[in-house]
Amino acid sequence: MEPIFEIGIELPPRGSRQRQRALHRQLRAAILDGRLKPDVRLPATRELAAALGASRNTLVAAYEQLLSEGYLVARPGAGTYVANVLPHARRRPLPPGAREGESRLAVLWRQPPALPQPNPEPAAAFDFRLGLSDKTHFPYRAWRRLSARALRGIARTPVAYADPAGEPALREAIARHISLMRAVACQADDLVVTVGAQQGFDLLARILVTPGRTVVAVEDPGYPASRAAFAAAGAAVAPVPVDAEGLMTDRLPDNTQVIIVTPSHQFPLGTVMSMRRRKALLQFAQAHRAVVIEDDYDGEFRYGGRPLDALQTLDRDGSVFYVGTFSKSLFPALRLGFVVPPPWARRALVAAKQIADWHGPVLAQDTLTAFIAEGHLARHVRRMRKVYGERRSALLEAMARHCGDWLTPLPGEAGLHLAARLTSPVRAEAIVARAAERGVRVQDLQGYAVTKGAPKGLAFGLGMIPADRIEDGIRRLAKAASAAA
């Protein structure tokens, strides 16, 4: 007979008067230590009695005792369930030597790197969090239609694992898309599809870092998650300051082997790297046999000015890895990104991808392929560029009206967020806390910095707040700043 559930129950021999007590004790212990979770439906007494070789009366008596003690609840017509609120609930105790057991972890993982939290908090009334896109304008009907078609296609194909580099048709579609939207020249065979940009950083860290030896230069302030991927791989992270032209290339350590930059829209300051700095960065990489990782996370959204060529486009020496994502142009739950590596690194990158997860979700890849091919992605980006542009203008106007004497927007003409420098002695941390009390969620620029030399200011995301609510949100922020002062 197949097991009813995977809880090991041992009963005394038949005829023993302790069978009911033993059953009650073991079920109660399984509930208390979490092996039987709240809201789990228990087997019917007749089924469990047959599985255990016990009388049904024994099972009924044990269940009734647990019901009377509050460990189980009976739902008429539905069965018997583990209670949601348990009497005498307790945490499972740590086993002896649990702390000492950390020594069995690899040295780098005994103190894991700090990472951004996955937005566990509920949305605020006025939500200016960074890194989140607006899903309300997404063409869900078209996506559902294409997803259903992709699923029918998968049903007709033999069962097999897919190409670790990504579905060929998707790579072809992405190559055409970034050629049109970002002037990045590449072929389908140059691309490797990843599960979001973050997997791209992790894979690049695997193939580029020699633990304890590789020096990786990062922007300061910069994107914590890419920094953490390389630190976790054993790299020595060297923070390099950023000014109005982008990464200060004259401050790069001579022994730098990897440089991570966000040239199209510096994260989080919003600076666009000047052409002078782009050329200087590529010259440094060539002279020092270093590589550059170009993180183009939201470069599709430009609101003015002449777009500058991507580093990947300017590169003539095979030094640049271009990393892109669909988390901003579409939504984070899609978990699809890509890397365009130099030709010499593609084989290693594909092997690292295969080791990590073999390949990404084929259904999502096939759906995205058709979504791009039918023009939905380009139309959606154009639509959202207008939406975010209106929000950006509303934000700048509201800041000028209500915060002009203590907050100065930093220059930038792209992306899904805007940063501003504090020109008053009030700490950004205090303003953020007071604003949260008033339902306004903004972020402190210092939270993205490695050193204390980063500009003191605030960052405002455009993805979670409609244009018509920005004025009121900034007015409340100004009051919060006054209270903090």
N, C-alpha and C positions, 0 to 999 in steps of 0.2 A: 504493500500500500504506500502511495506517495505521502511524504510528511505533510501534516496540516500547517505547521509553521516551524521555523528553525529555532525553536527554543527546546533545549534538551531537558526533558522531564523524566526523572527516575522515581518510580513508585515502589514501595515495599512489596513483598510477595503477596499473591492473592490470599485472601483470608485475614490479612493483617488489618487491625482496626486503625492503623496510622495512615492509611492511604489518602483519606480526605485531607488530613492535616498536612501531609507531605505535599499534596497537590496545591493546597492553599498557600503554603509557605513559598513554594517555588514560583508560582504565578505572581505572588506579591513581590518577591525579590526581583523578578524580571521587569515588573512595572516600575519599581522604585529606582533601579539602576539604569533604566532607559532602554533596555532591550525590547520592551513593549512600549511604544510611544503613545502619547495621548491621542485619542481619536482613532486608534487602531481597532478594527472590528475583530473580536475573538471568534474562533470557530464555534459552530453550534455544539451543544453538549453531546448530542448523539454522535456527531462526526468525531469529536475529540475523544469520546469514550471508546469508540471503535479503534481509533488510531493508537490509544494508549493501552488497550486491553483492559479497560476498567469498566465498572458498571456506570450506567448513566446517572444513577442516584448519587454516586460519589461526585461526579462532575457538577450536577445540579447543586449539591450542598456546598461545594467549594465556591462556585459562582455566586451563590446567594450570600455567602459570608463576605466575599469581596465587594458585593453590591452594598451590603449593609455598612461596611467600613468606608465606603466612598471611593474605592479604587476602580470600580466599574460603574457604568451607567447603562440602564436598559432603555432602548428606544423602540417603542411599540411598532411592530411590523418591520423593523430594520435590523434588530439584533442587539448584541451586547458589546459595548465599547469600553476601551480604557478611558477613564475620566480625564477631563482637561485640567482640572485643579486637583492635585493629589494631596491627601493627608500625609504628613511626615515626609514630604518630598525632600530629596537630598541630592547633592552632586555626587557623582561617582568619585571616590577618593583617588588622588594620584597614587600610582604604584610606588613602592619604596625605590629610592634611587632615580626618580624621574628627572630631577634636575641634573644629577650626575650623568644621566644618559645623553645630555646634550653634547658631551665630548665625543660621541660617536658621529655627530654631524660633521660634514666638511667644515673647515675652519671659517670659510667665508659665510657660512649659513648659520653659525651660532648666534649671530646678531644680524638678522636679515636687514637689507636696506629699507629705508623709509619710502613708502610709495603713496601716491594720491589715493584717497579712499573713493570707492565707486559710488559717490553721491548717495549715501544711505539716508540723508535727511529728506523730509518732505519738502516740496517746493515752497518757497516763501511767497508772500503776497507780491513782493517786488523782487524778482529773482534775477540777479546779475551774475550768476555763477559762470565760470569759464568752461570751455570744452564741450558744451552741449548745444546741439542744433535743434531747430524748430521742426517737429514732425507734423504739425497740424496742416501744412500745405502739401504734404507728400501725396503723390497719386497712388493711393492704396488700391484702387480698383484695377488700374493697369498692372500693378505688381502682382495682385492675386491671379489675374488672368494669365500672366506670363509664368508664374510659379506653377499653376495647374498644368500648363502646357509642358513645362520642364519636367514635372513629375510623370506625366504620361510618356515622355521621351525616355526617362530613366526606366520605367516599367518595361519598355520594349527592348532594352539593351541587356546583354548578358551581365551577370554579377561579376564585378572585377574591381580592383583598386585602380584609382585614377592616377594621372601624372602628378608627381610631387610638385612640379613647377606651376601647376594650375591647368585648368582646361584650356586647350589650344585656342578655341574660339573666344574665350574670355580674354586671353592675353592679346589676341588680335584686336579685339574691341577696345581694350584699355590703351593699347599702343596708338590707335587712331584718336581716341579721346584726348590723351595728354598731348598729342601732337597738335590738335586743334586748340585746346584750352590753355596749355602751358608751354607750347613751342618746344617740347621735349622730343628729340628725334630718337626713336628706337624701333626695333622690330619686335614682333610677337615672341621670337625666340630669345630676345634679350631679357624678357620679364620673368619674374618669379612672383606668383600670387601668394599672399600670406594671410593669416587669420588676424587681420588688423595690422596697423603700423607697429604696434608693440611687439608682435611676434617677429616682425622684420628687424627691430632693434636687437631682440634676443638672438636671432640667428646670426646677425652680423657680429655680435659680441662673441659668439661661439667660434666663428671662423677668423676673427681678426685679433683676438686677445690671447696673449701668452700670460697666464696668471703670474703676478708678481713682477712682470717686466714691461708690459705695454702701458704707455702713457696716453691717456685720452683727454683731450682738451674739450671743455664744454663751456657754453655761454653761461655767464653769471650776472643776473638771474637767467634761468633757463628751464627747460622741461624736465621735471624730476624723474619721470618714468623712463626716458631714454638714458638718462644719467645712471639710474639704478640698474638697468640691464647690464651696462658695462662694468659697474662696480661689482655686481654679483658674479660676473665672469672672472674677476680677479684683476681688473685694470686699476692702475693708479689714476684717479680723476684729478685733472688740473683745471680749476675754474679760471676763466678768462673774462675780463670785464667787457661790457658792451657800451658803446656811445651812440651818438646820433647817426653814425654811418654803419652801425652793426658791430660785429665782433672786432675787437681791437687786435688786428693781426700782428702788430709789433710787440704784443705781450704774450705771444705763444711761446711756450718753452721750446728750446732747441731740440729736445729729445721727444717731442710730440710725434706719435705715430698715427693717431686717429683724431679727427676734429669733427665734432657734431655741431651743426649750425641750422638755424631756421632763417634763411636769407630773405625769403619772400615776405615774411611777416614775423619778426622776431618774437619768440614767446618768452615772457609775457609783455614786453615793452611795446611791441608793435612796430619797431623800426624796420625799414626796408634797407637791406644792405646795399651800399652804393656800388657803382660799377668799379670804382677805384679799389674798394676793399675786396670785391669779388676777384679781381685780377690778382691782387696781392695774396689772397688766400690760396689761389691755384698755384701761384709762383712758389709760395712756401711749401705746398704739398709736393711739388715737383722737386724742389731743391733738397727736401728732407726725406724723400721717399715715404711721405705720409699719405693717408687717404682721407677724403672728406665725405661725411655722411650728410646729405642735404635732405632735411626733413621739411617737406612741402605740405603741411597738414591742412591749410585752408587757403592756399594761394588762388583758388578759383574765384574768390570773392574780392574783386577790386572795385573801388569806388571813384577812381580818378587817377591822373598821372600816367606816364608812359610805363608800361610793364618792362622790367629788366629781364634779360635772358637768365634762365636757370643756370646754376653752376654746371649742371650736367651738359647743357648745351654749349657752354664755353669751354668745357674740358677737352683738351687735345692729348692728354697723357694717360688716360685710363685711371684717373685718381678719384672719381666721384661715384658714390652710391646714392642714387635718387630714391627716396622713400615717399610713397603716397598712400592715401587712405580714403575710404568712402564714408568714414564715420562723421565727417563734417558736411560733406555735400549731400549725404543721404541721412543715415542715423547710426549711432554706435552699435545697436543690436545686430546689425548686419554682419559685423566682424569680418570685413574683407579689406585688404590693403595690398600693396605690391612693392617690390624693390626692383629697380633697374640697376644691376651691378655692372662694373666694367667686365669685358669679355673674359679676362683672366680669372675672375672670381666666381663666375656663374656656376661652374661645376661643383665647387665646394659648397656654395649656397644651396643648391638643389639637394645635395647630399644631406646637409644639415636640416633642411626642411623635411626630408623623408624620415630622418631619425626622430625628429620632434613629433610629427603626427601623421606622417606618410603623405596626406594631402588634405586640403580644406574641404568644406561641405560642398558636394557637387550640385545639389539642388539650388543652393544660393548662387553658386557660380553660373549655372546655366540660366537662372532667372535674370541675373545681372547682365549677362551677355545680351539677351534679347532686349532688356531695358535700355541698354546703351545703343544697340543696333537700330531700334525703332525711334531713337531720338528723345526718349523720355528724360534721360539724365541731363542732356544739354538744355532741354526746356526747363527742367526743374532748377538747374543751377541759375539760369537767367532769371527765373521768377524769384528765387530766393535772394539773388544779388540785389534785386530791387527792394525786397522786403527788408533785408538787413541794412541796406543803404538808408532807407527811411528811418529805421531805428537809430542808426549811427548819427544821422543829422539831428534827430530829436534829442538824443543824449548830449551832443555837443551844445545844442541851444540851451537845454535845461541846465547843464553845468555852468555855462556862461552866466545865466540869470541868477542861479541860486548859490553857486560855489566859486564864482570867479575870483574872489579875494583870497582863497586858500587852496585851490585845486587847479592845476594847469594841465590840460590834455597834452600828451606826448604825440609828436607827429607820426602819421601813419595813414596809409590810404588803402588798406586791405584787411581781410580777415574777419573773424567772428567775435572779436573783442577789442576793447580800447583801454589804454592805460593812461593814468594821470598822475602827475607828481604833486606831492604835498608841499605847499609853500608856507605852512604854518608849523609851529613847534608841536602841535598835537600829534601824538603817536597814532599811526594808522591802525594799529591793533586795537586801540581804545575806540576809534571811530567805528571799526567793523563790529565790535561788541555792542556799542550803543545802537548802531543801525539795525542789528539783528533784533533788538528789543522792539523796534518799530516796524518789523516785518520786511526789512530791506536787507538782502544778502549780497554783499560785495566781498572782494578778496584783497588781502594785503600782499603787495608785491614782494615783501620780504619773505613770504612763505615759499617763494620759488628760488630763493638765493642760497648759495653755498656759504658766502662770506657776508660780512656786515656792510660791504661797500656798495650794495645794490641801492638804486634810488628808493627813496621813501615815498610810497604812494599807494594808489588803489587800482584795481583792474575791474573792468565791467564787461561781462559777457552780453551778447546781443541775442542769443538763441532762445531764451526762456521768458522774455518779457515783451509784450506787444508795444508798438510805438505809442499808443494812446495812454499807456500807464507809466511811461518813463518820467514825464513831468512830475507826477505826484511822488514817484519813488525818489527822485533826486531832491525834491523839496523836503521829504522826510530825512534823507541823508544829511542835508544841510542842518536840520534841527539836531540830528544825532551828533554832528561835529561840534555844534555849539555846546551841547550837553557834555561832550567829552572834554571840551576845553575848560 
